Amino acid sequence: MTSTMRTTVGWHVEMEFMEDDQHTRAAALLRLPDGTEVRAHGHASRHHVDANQPRVGEEVAGARALNELAMQLLTKAHDEIDEVSGRTSHPIHV
C-alpha cells in the first residue's frame, strides 16, 4: 500500500533581532492557522575576547528562540491531547 503525502498547511515563523556589540536578542513569532500566536525569545552574549561576528550571535539567539518556540508547541499539543481525551496523556518527548 502506497501513501501519498501532500502539504495541507504551511507555517511561517517571523524572526526579529536586536543587537549591540556584546548581545543579540531574538524574538520569534508563529501564527497558527487557528489564529493562535506563539511567541518566544532567545539571547546570545559575546565573550569580550571573541571576534565580533553578528551572524553567529543571530544564529545562537535565533536557535534558542526557536527551541523555546518548539517547547511551547509541544506543551500546547500535550494540553490539547489531554483536553480532548479527558485524561493525562504520556509526555511528548523531543
Secondary structure, DSSP 8 states (H G I E B T S, - for coil): ------------EEEEEEE-SSEEEEEEEEE-TTS-EEEEEEEEE--TTS---HHHHHHHHHHHHHHHHHHHHHHHHHHHHHHHHTS-------
